[in-house]
């Protein structure tokens, strides 16, 4: 367990420890997917930056891969209901030194970009099979 995340949850228990940990994993996932995991530019500077929109897409993709159809339920249990909530967690993680930011990053980058629960549920369809329902007492 990361002591910075534990302290963050102790100070501001709005989101679950696991939610903060998941966002950290989603940053790495997104950087790797975009080919920015360990990129150095010509000046030797490390530029692994992802935008708020890129990170939100990575959060959704990783959540669906990890939790499947339960992703919306997991996020609800973590009290993560909007894209703004993800942004709030990102800036909490920046504040405690777990993530870093560039001068161009702002909480507004996450403001109401899309319906998070819907994005987590997209692509899943619950259907009943075509069999007739069993009559009472039959199996």
C-alpha positions as CSV (number, residue, x, y, z in Angstrom):
1,X,0.0,0.0,0.0
2,X,1.2,3.5,-0.9
3,X,1.5,5.6,2.3
4,X,0.7,8.8,0.2
5,X,-2.6,7.3,-0.9
6,X,-3.4,6.1,2.7
7,X,-2.8,9.6,4.0
8,X,-4.9,11.1,1.2
9,X,-7.8,8.8,2.1
10,X,-7.4,9.7,5.7
11,X,-7.5,13.4,5.0
12,X,-10.2,13.4,2.4
13,X,-12.2,10.1,2.5
14,X,-14.5,11.0,-0.4
15,X,-13.0,8.3,-2.7
16,X,-11.8,4.8,-2.0
17,X,-8.1,4.0,-1.7
18,X,-8.7,1.5,-4.6
19,X,-10.1,4.3,-6.8
20,X,-6.9,6.4,-6.4
21,X,-4.7,3.3,-7.0
22,X,-6.8,2.5,-10.1
23,X,-6.3,6.1,-11.5
24,X,-2.5,5.7,-11.0
25,X,-2.7,2.4,-13.0
26,X,-4.8,4.1,-15.6
27,X,-2.2,6.8,-16.2
28,X,0.4,4.1,-16.8
29,X,-2.0,2.1,-19.0
30,X,-2.8,5.2,-21.1
31,X,0.8,6.2,-21.4
32,X,1.8,2.7,-22.6
33,X,-1.2,2.6,-25.0
34,X,-0.2,5.9,-26.5
35,X,3.5,5.0,-26.7
36,X,4.5,7.5,-24.1
37,X,5.6,5.1,-21.4
38,X,9.3,6.0,-21.5
39,X,9.7,8.6,-24.3
40,X,12.5,11.1,-24.2
41,X,12.6,14.0,-26.6
42,X,15.7,15.3,-28.3
43,X,16.6,17.5,-25.3
44,X,16.5,14.5,-23.0
45,X,13.3,15.7,-21.3
46,X,10.9,13.0,-20.3
47,X,7.4,13.7,-21.9
48,X,4.9,11.1,-20.8
49,X,2.1,13.6,-20.5
50,X,-1.4,12.6,-21.3
51,X,-4.4,15.0,-21.6
52,X,-7.4,14.8,-19.4
53,X,-9.5,13.4,-22.3
54,X,-6.8,10.8,-23.1
55,X,-6.7,9.8,-19.5
56,X,-10.5,9.5,-19.2
57,X,-10.6,7.2,-22.2
58,X,-7.8,5.1,-20.7
59,X,-9.7,5.0,-17.4
60,X,-12.8,3.7,-19.1
61,X,-10.9,1.2,-21.3
62,X,-8.9,-0.2,-18.3
63,X,-12.1,-0.4,-16.2
64,X,-14.0,-2.4,-18.8
65,X,-11.0,-4.6,-19.3
66,X,-10.5,-5.2,-15.6
67,X,-14.1,-5.2,-14.3
68,X,-16.2,-6.0,-17.4
69,X,-19.9,-5.4,-16.9
70,X,-19.2,-4.6,-13.2
71,X,-17.2,-1.5,-14.1
72,X,-20.2,0.9,-13.4
73,X,-20.9,-0.8,-10.1
74,X,-17.3,-0.7,-9.0
75,X,-17.0,3.0,-9.8
76,X,-20.3,3.7,-7.9
77,X,-18.9,1.8,-4.9
78,X,-15.8,3.9,-5.1
79,X,-18.0,7.1,-5.2
80,X,-16.6,7.9,-8.7
81,X,-19.6,9.1,-10.7
82,X,-18.5,11.8,-13.1
83,X,-15.5,12.7,-15.2
84,X,-15.1,15.6,-12.8
85,X,-14.6,13.0,-10.0
86,X,-11.7,11.5,-12.0
87,X,-10.2,14.9,-12.4
88,X,-10.5,15.6,-8.7
89,X,-8.7,12.4,-7.9
90,X,-5.9,13.3,-10.5
91,X,-5.3,16.6,-8.8
92,X,-5.4,15.0,-5.3
93,X,-2.7,12.6,-6.6
94,X,-0.7,15.5,-7.9
95,X,-1.0,17.3,-4.6
96,X,0.4,14.4,-2.7
97,X,3.2,13.9,-5.2
98,X,2.0,10.6,-6.7
99,X,1.4,12.1,-10.1
100,X,2.9,15.2,-11.8
101,X,1.4,17.8,-14.1
102,X,2.4,20.2,-16.8
103,X,1.6,23.9,-16.9
104,X,-1.2,23.2,-19.4
105,X,-3.1,20.8,-17.0
106,X,-6.2,22.1,-15.2
107,X,-9.1,20.5,-13.4
108,X,-11.4,21.9,-16.2
109,X,-9.8,19.4,-18.5
110,X,-12.0,16.8,-16.9
111,X,-15.2,18.9,-16.6
112,X,-18.3,17.1,-17.8
113,X,-16.7,15.5,-20.8
114,X,-19.1,12.6,-21.0
115,X,-21.5,10.4,-19.0
116,X,-19.0,8.2,-17.1
117,X,-21.4,5.4,-16.0
118,X,-22.7,5.2,-19.6
119,X,-19.2,5.0,-21.0
120,X,-18.4,2.2,-18.6
121,X,-21.5,0.3,-19.6
122,X,-21.2,0.8,-23.4
123,X,-20.7,-2.3,-25.4
124,X,-22.5,-4.6,-22.9
125,X,-25.9,-5.8,-23.6
126,X,-27.9,-8.1,-21.3
127,X,-30.2,-10.4,-23.1
128,X,-32.4,-13.3,-22.2
129,X,-32.0,-16.5,-24.2
130,X,-34.8,-17.6,-26.5
131,X,-35.9,-20.5,-24.3
132,X,-39.4,-20.4,-22.9
133,X,-39.3,-19.7,-19.1
134,X,-39.7,-22.8,-16.9
135,X,-43.1,-23.3,-15.5
136,X,-43.4,-23.3,-11.8
137,X,-42.0,-26.5,-10.3
138,X,-40.1,-27.4,-13.5
139,X,-36.4,-27.2,-14.0
